[in-house]
């Protein structure tokens, strides 16, 4: 049986890379004394790491990837919304409704890999 180590690294490193901004901002807010933001960011980061490990596809080989990714995407979008809200809203950060268009490519994995399962990919 193949170990598929590269795919496992891709899952962990990809999600870790997707949330690195939250870790960096949480550390910055902690240094700045913005405890509400630091606590929210750290909590959301902890939830994301828990989901990243517990929902790994090799632990649920028959489950479609989209079902495994959905909780992580929910945490990601929640993190963005909470941070924008705690920072004073979209206008204060220079965001508009058009800013949401920049988020669309984030959802490509739902289209490209969402229907696959770990078992069907050669485990």
N, CA, C and O atoms as CSV, one atom per row, in Angstrom:
chain,resi,resn,atom,element,x,y,z
A,1,UNK,N,N,0.826,-1.186,0.000
A,1,UNK,CA,C,0.000,0.000,0.000
A,1,UNK,C,C,0.872,1.252,0.000
A,1,UNK,O,O,1.824,1.359,0.773
A,2,UNK,N,N,0.545,2.170,-0.851
A,2,UNK,CA,C,1.247,3.437,-0.932
A,2,UNK,C,C,0.993,4.274,0.304
A,2,UNK,O,O,-0.096,4.231,0.877
A,3,UNK,N,N,1.986,5.029,0.715
A,3,UNK,CA,C,1.814,5.877,1.889
A,3,UNK,C,C,1.156,7.207,1.534
A,3,UNK,O,O,0.473,7.792,2.375
A,4,UNK,N,N,1.340,7.694,0.324
A,4,UNK,CA,C,0.753,8.954,-0.145
A,4,UNK,C,C,1.168,10.122,0.741
A,4,UNK,O,O,0.364,10.991,1.079
A,5,UNK,N,N,2.439,10.116,1.105
A,5,UNK,CA,C,2.983,11.123,2.009
A,5,UNK,C,C,2.845,12.544,1.470
A,5,UNK,O,O,2.546,13.470,2.224
A,6,UNK,N,N,3.058,12.715,0.181
A,6,UNK,CA,C,2.958,14.047,-0.426
A,6,UNK,C,C,1.563,14.637,-0.301
A,6,UNK,O,O,1.409,15.834,-0.058
A,7,UNK,N,N,0.553,13.802,-0.466
A,7,UNK,CA,C,-0.822,14.280,-0.340
A,7,UNK,C,C,-1.148,14.652,1.101
A,7,UNK,O,O,-1.874,15.614,1.353
A,8,UNK,N,N,-0.613,13.893,2.035
A,8,UNK,CA,C,-0.819,14.211,3.445
A,8,UNK,C,C,-0.146,15.536,3.801
A,8,UNK,O,O,-0.722,16.372,4.497
A,9,UNK,N,N,1.061,15.708,3.320
A,9,UNK,CA,C,1.769,16.973,3.550
A,9,UNK,C,C,1.006,18.113,2.896
A,9,UNK,O,O,0.903,19.201,3.464
A,10,UNK,N,N,0.471,17.872,1.702
A,10,UNK,CA,C,-0.305,18.903,1.014
A,10,UNK,C,C,-1.524,19.343,1.790
A,10,UNK,O,O,-1.825,20.535,1.849
A,11,UNK,N,N,-2.236,18.396,2.391
A,11,UNK,CA,C,-3.420,18.729,3.190
A,11,UNK,C,C,-3.033,19.592,4.390
A,11,UNK,O,O,-3.609,20.656,4.616
A,12,UNK,N,N,-2.044,19.115,5.157
A,12,UNK,CA,C,-1.643,19.829,6.375
A,12,UNK,C,C,-0.996,21.169,6.033
A,12,UNK,O,O,-1.364,22.195,6.605
A,13,UNK,N,N,-0.044,21.173,5.115
A,13,UNK,CA,C,0.664,22.415,4.773
A,13,UNK,C,C,-0.261,23.410,4.071
A,13,UNK,O,O,-0.148,24.618,4.275
A,14,UNK,N,N,-1.168,22.904,3.251
A,14,UNK,CA,C,-2.097,23.801,2.561
A,14,UNK,C,C,-3.011,24.525,3.530
A,14,UNK,O,O,-3.185,25.740,3.438
A,15,UNK,N,N,-3.598,23.778,4.463
A,15,UNK,CA,C,-4.472,24.424,5.441
A,15,UNK,C,C,-3.683,25.295,6.407
A,15,UNK,O,O,-4.144,26.368,6.795
A,16,UNK,N,N,-2.490,24.838,6.798
A,16,UNK,CA,C,-1.656,25.672,7.671
A,16,UNK,C,C,-1.328,26.990,6.961
A,16,UNK,O,O,-1.355,28.056,7.577
A,17,UNK,N,N,-1.021,26.909,5.677
A,17,UNK,CA,C,-0.748,28.122,4.900
A,17,UNK,C,C,-1.965,29.011,4.776
A,17,UNK,O,O,-1.843,30.236,4.736
A,18,UNK,N,N,-3.136,28.405,4.715
A,18,UNK,CA,C,-4.369,29.180,4.628
A,18,UNK,C,C,-4.691,29.937,5.898
A,18,UNK,O,O,-5.413,30.933,5.863
A,19,UNK,N,N,-4.164,29.473,7.020
A,19,UNK,CA,C,-4.454,30.111,8.302
A,19,UNK,C,C,-3.251,30.832,8.909
A,19,UNK,O,O,-3.356,31.367,10.013
A,20,UNK,N,N,-2.124,30.857,8.221
A,20,UNK,CA,C,-0.919,31.496,8.780
A,20,UNK,C,C,-1.153,32.977,9.063
A,20,UNK,O,O,-0.609,33.519,10.025
A,21,UNK,N,N,-1.957,33.629,8.233
A,21,UNK,CA,C,-2.255,35.043,8.443
A,21,UNK,C,C,-2.916,35.266,9.797
A,21,UNK,O,O,-2.681,36.284,10.448
A,22,UNK,N,N,-3.738,34.321,10.218
A,22,UNK,CA,C,-4.435,34.454,11.486
A,22,UNK,C,C,-3.463,34.303,12.652
A,22,UNK,O,O,-3.582,35.008,13.654
A,23,UNK,N,N,-2.512,33.398,12.529
A,23,UNK,CA,C,-1.494,33.229,13.569
A,23,UNK,C,C,-0.636,34.490,13.697
A,23,UNK,O,O,-0.358,34.957,14.801
A,24,UNK,N,N,-0.221,35.032,12.548
A,24,UNK,CA,C,0.614,36.236,12.560
A,24,UNK,C,C,-0.138,37.438,13.119
A,24,UNK,O,O,0.403,38.190,13.930
A,25,UNK,N,N,-1.374,37.618,12.691
A,25,UNK,CA,C,-2.168,38.733,13.207
A,25,UNK,C,C,-2.448,38.577,14.698
A,25,UNK,O,O,-2.416,39.561,15.437
A,26,UNK,N,N,-2.719,37.372,15.141
A,26,UNK,CA,C,-2.976,37.140,16.568
A,26,UNK,C,C,-1.752,37.501,17.401
A,26,UNK,O,O,-1.878,38.110,18.463
A,27,UNK,N,N,-0.569,37.128,16.920
A,27,UNK,CA,C,0.665,37.492,17.627
A,27,UNK,C,C,0.852,39.005,17.643
A,27,UNK,O,O,1.241,39.573,18.663
A,28,UNK,N,N,0.576,39.656,16.520
A,28,UNK,CA,C,0.692,41.115,16.445
A,28,UNK,C,C,-0.279,41.786,17.412
A,28,UNK,O,O,0.100,42.708,18.135
A,29,UNK,N,N,-1.518,41.329,17.427
A,29,UNK,CA,C,-2.518,41.915,18.323
A,29,UNK,C,C,-2.146,41.699,19.778
A,29,UNK,O,O,-2.390,42.567,20.616
A,30,UNK,N,N,-1.560,40.558,20.086
A,30,UNK,CA,C,-1.117,40.293,21.456
A,30,UNK,C,C,-0.049,41.300,21.870
A,30,UNK,O,O,-0.095,41.844,22.973
A,31,UNK,N,N,0.908,41.543,20.984
A,31,UNK,CA,C,1.971,42.515,21.256
A,31,UNK,C,C,1.394,43.932,21.391
A,31,UNK,O,O,1.857,44.719,22.217
A,32,UNK,N,N,0.392,44.245,20.583
A,32,UNK,CA,C,-0.237,45.567,20.629
A,32,UNK,C,C,-1.202,45.728,21.802
A,32,UNK,O,O,-1.694,46.828,22.056
A,33,UNK,N,N,-1.472,44.648,22.510
A,33,UNK,CA,C,-2.394,44.712,23.636
A,33,UNK,C,C,-3.860,44.655,23.244
A,33,UNK,O,O,-4.726,44.966,24.063
A,34,UNK,N,N,-4.156,44.269,22.019
A,34,UNK,CA,C,-5.544,44.130,21.564
A,34,UNK,C,C,-6.019,42.719,21.922
A,34,UNK,O,O,-6.055,41.825,21.077
A,35,UNK,N,N,-6.375,42.547,23.177
A,35,UNK,CA,C,-6.653,41.222,23.704
A,35,UNK,C,C,-7.895,40.565,23.088
A,35,UNK,O,O,-7.913,39.350,22.889
A,36,UNK,N,N,-8.924,41.349,22.786
A,36,UNK,CA,C,-10.119,40.766,22.149
A,36,UNK,C,C,-9.774,40.143,20.811
A,36,UNK,O,O,-10.176,39.021,20.506
A,37,UNK,N,N,-9.022,40.891,20.020
A,37,UNK,CA,C,-8.621,40.378,18.708
A,37,UNK,C,C,-7.679,39.188,18.846
A,37,UNK,O,O,-7.832,38.190,18.141
A,38,UNK,N,N,-6.713,39.286,19.743
A,38,UNK,CA,C,-5.747,38.198,19.932
A,38,UNK,C,C,-6.451,36.927,20.401
A,38,UNK,O,O,-6.132,35.830,19.941
A,39,UNK,N,N,-7.398,37.075,21.308
A,39,UNK,CA,C,-8.125,35.917,21.816
A,39,UNK,C,C,-9.004,35.295,20.730
A,39,UNK,O,O,-9.030,34.075,20.568
A,40,UNK,N,N,-9.716,36.132,19.998
A,40,UNK,CA,C,-10.567,35.629,18.918
A,40,UNK,C,C,-9.724,34.922,17.864
A,40,UNK,O,O,-10.069,33.826,17.424
A,41,UNK,N,N,-8.638,35.537,17.464
A,41,UNK,CA,C,-7.770,34.941,16.449
A,41,UNK,C,C,-7.159,33.629,16.903
A,41,UNK,O,O,-7.116,32.664,16.139
A,42,UNK,N,N,-6.691,33.585,18.134
A,42,UNK,CA,C,-6.082,32.367,18.657
A,42,UNK,C,C,-7.117,31.255,18.797
A,42,UNK,O,O,-6.830,30.096,18.494
A,43,UNK,N,N,-8.308,31.600,19.250
A,43,UNK,CA,C,-9.368,30.604,19.373
A,43,UNK,C,C,-9.761,30.019,18.032
A,43,UNK,O,O,-9.895,28.803,17.894
A,44,UNK,N,N,-9.944,30.877,17.050
A,44,UNK,CA,C,-10.298,30.406,15.709
A,44,UNK,C,C,-9.170,29.582,15.103
A,44,UNK,O,O,-9.421,28.599,14.405
A,45,UNK,N,N,-7.950,29.974,15.363
A,45,UNK,CA,C,-6.798,29.216,14.876
A,45,UNK,C,C,-6.760,27.827,15.510
A,45,UNK,O,O,-6.464,26.843,14.833
A,46,UNK,N,N,-7.054,27.746,16.785
A,46,UNK,CA,C,-7.097,26.456,17.467
A,46,UNK,C,C,-8.171,25.548,16.891
A,46,UNK,O,O,-7.941,24.356,16.686
A,47,UNK,N,N,-9.347,26.114,16.630
A,47,UNK,CA,C,-10.431,25.336,16.025
A,47,UNK,C,C,-10.019,24.845,14.645
A,47,UNK,O,O,-10.274,23.695,14.287
A,48,UNK,N,N,-9.382,25.717,13.871
A,48,UNK,CA,C,-8.933,25.336,12.531
A,48,UNK,C,C,-7.924,24.197,12.595
A,48,UNK,O,O,-8.003,23.258,11.803
A,49,UNK,N,N,-6.980,24.266,13.523
A,49,UNK,CA,C,-5.978,23.205,13.633
A,49,UNK,C,C,-6.629,21.889,14.053
A,49,UNK,O,O,-6.260,20.824,13.559
A,50,UNK,N,N,-7.591,21.966,14.958
A,50,UNK,CA,C,-8.315,20.765,15.373
A,50,UNK,C,C,-9.032,20.125,14.188
A,50,UNK,O,O,-8.947,18.913,13.989
A,51,UNK,N,N,-9.735,20.935,13.402
A,51,UNK,CA,C,-10.431,20.426,12.217
A,51,UNK,C,C,-9.447,19.904,11.176
A,51,UNK,O,O,-9.687,18.871,10.552
A,52,UNK,N,N,-8.340,20.619,10.989
A,52,UNK,CA,C,-7.360,20.222,9.982
A,52,UNK,C,C,-6.847,18.808,10.255
A,52,UNK,O,O,-6.642,18.028,9.325
A,53,UNK,N,N,-6.645,18.486,11.511
A,53,UNK,CA,C,-6.107,17.175,11.864
A,53,UNK,C,C,-7.215,16.128,11.964
A,53,UNK,O,O,-7.065,15.013,11.464
A,54,UNK,N,N,-8.314,16.480,12.602
A,54,UNK,CA,C,-9.368,15.482,12.810
A,54,UNK,C,C,-10.143,15.158,11.530
A,54,UNK,O,O,-10.707,14.070,11.413
A,55,UNK,N,N,-10.179,16.085,10.573
A,55,UNK,CA,C,-10.915,15.857,9.329
A,55,UNK,C,C,-10.010,15.502,8.154
A,55,UNK,O,O,-10.409,15.629,6.996
A,56,UNK,N,N,-8.812,15.065,8.450
A,56,UNK,CA,C,-7.884,14.677,7.387
A,56,UNK,C,C,-8.500,13.562,6.545
A,56,UNK,O,O,-9.081,12.630,7.101
A,57,UNK,N,N,-8.390,13.633,5.228
A,57,UNK,CA,C,-9.048,12.662,4.348
A,57,UNK,C,C,-8.644,11.214,4.602
A,57,UNK,O,O,-9.473,10.319,4.430
A,58,UNK,N,N,-7.411,10.951,5.004
A,58,UNK,CA,C,-6.988,9.575,5.246
A,58,UNK,C,C,-7.620,9.002,6.516
A,58,UNK,O,O,-7.589,7.789,6.727
A,59,UNK,N,N,-8.186,9.853,7.353
A,59,UNK,CA,C,-8.915,9.375,8.526
A,59,UNK,C,C,-10.381,9.086,8.203
A,59,UNK,O,O,-11.072,8.409,8.964
A,60,UNK,N,N,-10.842,9.602,7.077
A,60,UNK,CA,C,-12.219,9.424,6.601
A,60,UNK,C,C,-12.178,9.080,5.109
A,60,UNK,O,O,-12.620,9.877,4.282
A,61,UNK,N,N,-11.651,7.903,4.760
A,61,UNK,CA,C,-11.373,7.599,3.351
A,61,UNK,C,C,-12.586,7.544,2.432
A,61,UNK,O,O,-12.436,7.732,1.225
A,62,UNK,N,N,-13.761,7.297,2.948
A,62,UNK,CA,C,-14.953,7.201,2.102
A,62,UNK,C,C,-15.736,8.507,2.010
A,62,UNK,O,O,-16.714,8.587,1.267
A,63,UNK,N,N,-15.323,9.525,2.751
A,63,UNK,CA,C,-16.043,10.800,2.785
A,63,UNK,C,C,-15.563,11.711,1.669
A,63,UNK,O,O,-14.361,11.831,1.433
A,64,UNK,N,N,-16.481,12.340,0.996
A,64,UNK,CA,C,-16.139,13.287,-0.080
A,64,UNK,C,C,-15.346,14.459,0.506
A,64,UNK,O,O,-15.605,14.911,1.621
A,65,UNK,N,N,-14.381,14.930,-0.270
A,65,UNK,CA,C,-13.524,16.018,0.198
A,65,UNK,C,C,-14.324,17.275,0.557
A,65,UNK,O,O,-13.971,17.971,1.509
A,66,UNK,N,N,-15.374,17.573,-0.174
A,66,UNK,CA,C,-16.110,18.793,0.108
A,66,UNK,C,C,-16.690,18.760,1.522
A,66,UNK,O,O,-16.793,19.798,2.175
A,67,UNK,N,N,-17.067,17.575,1.993
A,67,UNK,CA,C,-17.598,17.465,3.345
A,67,UNK,C,C,-16.500,17.652,4.390
A,67,UNK,O,O,-16.760,18.140,5.489
A,68,UNK,N,N,-15.288,17.268,4.047
A,68,UNK,CA,C,-14.156,17.440,4.949
A,68,UNK,C,C,-13.662,18.882,4.953
A,68,UNK,O,O,-13.175,19.375,5.970
A,69,UNK,N,N,-13.788,19.557,3.810
A,69,UNK,CA,C,-13.309,20.939,3.700
A,69,UNK,C,C,-14.303,21.954,4.248
A,69,UNK,O,O,-13.900,23.035,4.677
A,70,UNK,N,N,-15.570,21.632,4.245
A,70,UNK,CA,C,-16.602,22.587,4.634
A,70,UNK,C,C,-16.393,23.175,6.033
A,70,UNK,O,O,-16.490,24.393,6.179
A,71,UNK,N,N,-16.112,22.376,7.070
A,71,UNK,CA,C,-15.875,22.981,8.382
A,71,UNK,C,C,-14.659,23.911,8.405
A,71,UNK,O,O,-14.667,24.938,9.083
A,72,UNK,N,N,-13.619,23.543,7.661
A,72,UNK,CA,C,-12.427,24.402,7.607
A,72,UNK,C,C,-12.718,25.716,6.893
A,72,UNK,O,O,-12.267,26.778,7.322
A,73,UNK,N,N,-13.469,25.638,5.807
A,73,UNK,CA,C,-13.864,26.863,5.113
A,73,UNK,C,C,-14.773,27.712,5.993
A,73,UNK,O,O,-14.704,28.941,5.957
A,74,UNK,N,N,-15.615,27.070,6.776
A,74,UNK,CA,C,-16.492,27.809,7.684
A,74,UNK,C,C,-15.659,28.570,8.711
A,74,UNK,O,O,-15.934,29.737,8.990
A,75,UNK,N,N,-14.656,27.926,9.267
A,75,UNK,CA,C,-13.771,28.606,10.220
A,75,UNK,C,C,-13.026,29.748,9.524
A,75,UNK,O,O,-12.885,30.831,10.091
A,76,UNK,N,N,-12.555,29.511,8.312
A,76,UNK,CA,C,-11.827,30.543,7.565
A,76,UNK,C,C,-12.700,31.772,7.317
A,76,UNK,O,O,-12.273,32.899,7.565
A,77,UNK,N,N,-13.912,31.556,6.832
A,77,UNK,CA,C,-14.814,32.675,6.563
A,77,UNK,C,C,-15.272,33.346,7.860
A,77,UNK,O,O,-15.440,34.564,7.904
A,78,UNK,N,N,-15.470,32.559,8.906
A,78,UNK,CA,C,-15.822,33.128,10.206
A,78,UNK,C,C,-14.686,33.995,10.721
A,78,UNK,O,O,-14.921,35.076,11.260
A,79,UNK,N,N,-13.455,33.525,10.559
A,79,UNK,CA,C,-12.295,34.301,11.004
A,79,UNK,C,C,-12.235,35.637,10.281
A,79,UNK,O,O,-12.011,36.674,10.905
A,80,UNK,N,N,-12.431,35.616,8.988
A,80,UNK,CA,C,-12.414,36.867,8.224
A,80,UNK,C,C,-13.516,37.800,8.715
A,80,UNK,O,O,-13.269,38.983,8.947
A,81,UNK,N,N,-14.731,37.274,8.874
A,81,UNK,CA,C,-15.860,38.100,9.308
A,81,UNK,C,C,-15.638,38.665,10.711
A,81,UNK,O,O,-15.900,39.844,10.953
A,82,UNK,N,N,-15.162,37.840,11.628
A,82,UNK,CA,C,-14.938,38.299,13.008
A,82,UNK,C,C,-13.853,39.364,13.051
A,82,UNK,O,O,-13.993,40.369,13.747
A,83,UNK,N,N,-12.783,39.148,12.315
A,83,UNK,CA,C,-11.684,40.115,12.312
A,83,UNK,C,C,-12.142,41.439,11.705
A,83,UNK,O,O,-11.833,42.504,12.240
A,84,UNK,N,N,-12.862,41.382,10.614
A,84,UNK,CA,C,-13.375,42.618,10.001
A,84,UNK,C,C,-14.293,43.339,10.979
A,84,UNK,O,O,-14.196,44.556,11.137
A,85,UNK,N,N,-15.176,42.607,11.630
A,85,UNK,CA,C,-16.109,43.208,12.586
A,85,UNK,C,C,-15.369,43.815,13.781
A,85,UNK,O,O,-15.657,44.945,14.174
A,86,UNK,N,N,-14.413,43.069,14.363
A,86,UNK,CA,C,-13.686,43.575,15.527
A,86,UNK,C,C,-12.759,44.733,15.186
A,86,UNK,O,O,-12.428,45.537,16.057
A,87,UNK,N,N,-12.340,44.827,13.936
A,87,UNK,CA,C,-11.479,45.931,13.514
A,87,UNK,C,C,-12.269,47.179,13.144
A,87,UNK,O,O,-11.678,48.190,12.767
A,88,UNK,N,N,-13.599,47.126,13.245
A,88,UNK,CA,C,-14.392,48.326,13.012
A,88,UNK,C,C,-15.246,48.295,11.764
A,88,UNK,O,O,-15.861,49.306,11.422
A,89,UNK,N,N,-15.304,47.189,11.084
A,89,UNK,CA,C,-16.158,47.054,9.911
A,89,UNK,C,C,-15.410,47.200,8.604
A,89,UNK,O,O,-14.257,47.630,8.574
A,90,UNK,N,N,-16.085,46.836,7.519
A,90,UNK,CA,C,-15.434,46.838,6.200
A,90,UNK,C,C,-14.969,48.228,5.758
A,90,UNK,O,O,-13.890,48.366,5.182
A,91,UNK,N,N,-15.772,49.250,6.022
A,91,UNK,CA,C,-15.406,50.597,5.568
A,91,UNK,C,C,-14.111,51.062,6.221
A,91,UNK,O,O,-13.274,51.683,5.567
A,92,UNK,N,N,-13.943,50.768,7.493
A,92,UNK,CA,C,-12.725,51.183,8.204
A,92,UNK,C,C,-11.478,50.502,7.631
A,92,UNK,O,O,-10.383,51.062,7.671
A,93,UNK,N,N,-11.657,49.293,7.098
A,93,UNK,CA,C,-10.532,48.560,6.517
A,93,UNK,C,C,-10.371,48.807,5.018
A,93,UNK,O,O,-9.489,48.234,4.379
A,94,UNK,N,N,-11.227,49.659,4.464
A,94,UNK,CA,C,-11.139,49.964,3.041
A,94,UNK,C,C,-11.732,48.888,2.153
A,94,UNK,O,O,-11.345,48.767,0.990
A,95,UNK,N,N,-12.659,48.109,2.674
A,95,UNK,CA,C,-13.281,47.032,1.904
A,95,UNK,C,C,-14.651,47.460,1.411
A,95,UNK,O,O,-15.312,48.297,2.025
A,96,UNK,N,N,-15.065,46.883,0.308
A,96,UNK,CA,C,-16.410,47.114,-0.220
A,96,UNK,C,C,-16.990,45.769,-0.646
A,96,UNK,O,O,-16.349,44.730,-0.495
A,97,UNK,N,N,-18.187,45.800,-1.170
A,97,UNK,CA,C,-18.802,44.573,-1.670
A,97,UNK,C,C,-17.975,43.918,-2.758
A,97,UNK,O,O,-17.974,42.695,-2.895
A,98,UNK,N,N,-17.275,44.728,-3.529
A,98,UNK,CA,C,-16.439,44.193,-4.609
A,98,UNK,C,C,-15.258,43.392,-4.058
A,98,UNK,O,O,-14.691,42.558,-4.764
A,99,UNK,N,N,-14.895,43.638,-2.825
A,99,UNK,CA,C,-13.792,42.888,-2.218
A,99,UNK,C,C,-14.102,41.402,-2.134
A,99,UNK,O,O,-13.195,40.570,-2.103
A,100,UNK,N,N,-15.389,41.072,-2.096
A,100,UNK,CA,C,-15.779,39.660,-2.030
A,100,UNK,C,C,-15.383,38.892,-3.284
A,100,UNK,O,O,-15.167,37.681,-3.231
A,101,UNK,N,N,-15.285,39.595,-4.418
A,101,UNK,CA,C,-14.864,38.927,-5.658
A,101,UNK,C,C,-13.470,38.339,-5.543
A,101,UNK,O,O,-13.169,37.314,-6.156
A,102,UNK,N,N,-12.619,38.987,-4.758
A,102,UNK,CA,C,-11.259,38.487,-4.583
A,102,UNK,C,C,-11.247,37.157,-3.830
A,102,UNK,O,O,-10.255,36.430,-3.878
A,103,UNK,N,N,-12.328,36.835,-3.142
A,103,UNK,CA,C,-12.410,35.582,-2.377
A,103,UNK,C,C,-12.837,34.389,-3.221
A,103,UNK,O,O,-12.654,33.248,-2.798
A,104,UNK,N,N,-13.388,34.618,-4.379
A,104,UNK,CA,C,-13.907,33.517,-5.190
A,104,UNK,C,C,-12.874,32.425,-5.493
A,104,UNK,O,O,-13.214,31.246,-5.394
A,105,UNK,N,N,-11.629,32.760,-5.859
A,105,UNK,CA,C,-10.665,31.685,-6.142
A,105,UNK,C,C,-10.379,30.776,-4.948
A,105,UNK,O,O,-9.920,29.647,-5.120
A,106,UNK,N,N,-10.644,31.259,-3.763
A,106,UNK,CA,C,-10.427,30.442,-2.571
A,106,UNK,C,C,-11.275,29.175,-2.622
A,106,UNK,O,O,-10.895,28.147,-2.062
A,107,UNK,N,N,-12.415,29.250,-3.288
A,107,UNK,CA,C,-13.350,28.137,-3.300
A,107,UNK,C,C,-13.127,27.146,-4.447
A,107,UNK,O,O,-13.912,26.211,-4.602
A,108,UNK,N,N,-12.097,27.324,-5.238
A,108,UNK,CA,C,-11.808,26.410,-6.345
A,108,UNK,C,C,-11.644,24.953,-5.911
A,108,UNK,O,O,-12.078,24.067,-6.648
A,109,UNK,N,N,-11.046,24.656,-4.762
A,109,UNK,CA,C,-10.939,23.245,-4.378
A,109,UNK,C,C,-12.282,22.514,-4.271
A,109,UNK,O,O,-12.331,21.295,-4.440
A,110,UNK,N,N,-13.355,23.229,-3.996
A,110,UNK,CA,C,-14.662,22.583,-3.983
A,110,UNK,C,C,-15.007,22.061,-5.377
A,110,UNK,O,O,-15.623,21.005,-5.519
A,111,UNK,N,N,-14.604,22.810,-6.398
A,111,UNK,CA,C,-14.898,22.426,-7.780
A,111,UNK,C,C,-13.920,21.356,-8.261
A,111,UNK,O,O,-14.326,20.374,-8.884
A,112,UNK,N,N,-12.649,21.543,-7.976
A,112,UNK,CA,C,-11.630,20.656,-8.525
A,112,UNK,C,C,-11.506,19.325,-7.792
A,112,UNK,O,O,-11.223,18.306,-8.421
A,113,UNK,N,N,-11.711,19.311,-6.482
A,113,UNK,CA,C,-11.496,18.077,-5.714
A,113,UNK,C,C,-12.673,17.690,-4.836
A,113,UNK,O,O,-12.637,16.642,-4.191
A,114,UNK,N,N,-13.684,18.488,-4.796
A,114,UNK,CA,C,-14.779,18.291,-3.856
A,114,UNK,C,C,-15.478,16.955,-3.924
A,114,UNK,O,O,-15.930,16.451,-2.895
A,115,UNK,N,N,-15.583,16.366,-5.092
A,115,UNK,CA,C,-16.339,15.113,-5.239
A,115,UNK,C,C,-15.473,13.879,-5.032
A,115,UNK,O,O,-15.990,12.762,-5.000
A,116,UNK,N,N,-14.174,14.060,-4.893
A,116,UNK,CA,C,-13.273,12.923,-4.717
A,116,UNK,C,C,-13.306,12.412,-3.278
A,116,UNK,O,O,-13.771,13.096,-2.366
A,117,UNK,N,N,-12.803,11.202,-3.103
A,117,UNK,CA,C,-12.606,10.652,-1.762
A,117,UNK,C,C,-11.173,10.112,-1.690
A,117,UNK,O,O,-10.542,9.866,-2.718
A,118,UNK,N,N,-10.678,9.936,-0.486
A,118,UNK,CA,C,-9.334,9.401,-0.299
A,118,UNK,C,C,-9.254,7.972,-0.837
A,118,UNK,O,O,-8.278,7.612,-1.493
A,119,UNK,N,N,-10.258,7.171,-0.567
A,119,UNK,CA,C,-10.258,5.764,-0.996
A,119,UNK,C,C,-10.286,5.643,-2.534
A,119,UNK,O,O,-9.625,4.773,-3.102
A,120,UNK,N,N,-11.035,6.499,-3.182
A,120,UNK,CA,C,-11.151,6.436,-4.644
A,120,UNK,C,C,-9.890,6.943,-5.336
A,120,UNK,O,O,-9.712,6.718,-6.533
A,121,UNK,N,N,-9.011,7.625,-4.597
A,121,UNK,CA,C,-7.810,8.185,-5.205
A,121,UNK,C,C,-6.595,7.264,-5.079
A,121,UNK,O,O,-5.479,7.672,-5.398
A,122,UNK,N,N,-6.799,6.042,-4.623
A,122,UNK,CA,C,-5.708,5.090,-4.665
A,122,UNK,C,C,-5.122,4.652,-3.349
A,122,UNK,O,O,-3.968,4.226,-3.319
A,123,UNK,N,N,-5.858,4.734,-2.257
A,123,UNK,CA,C,-5.276,4.287,-1.003
A,123,UNK,C,C,-5.191,2.778,-0.935
A,123,UNK,O,O,-4.721,2.230,0.062
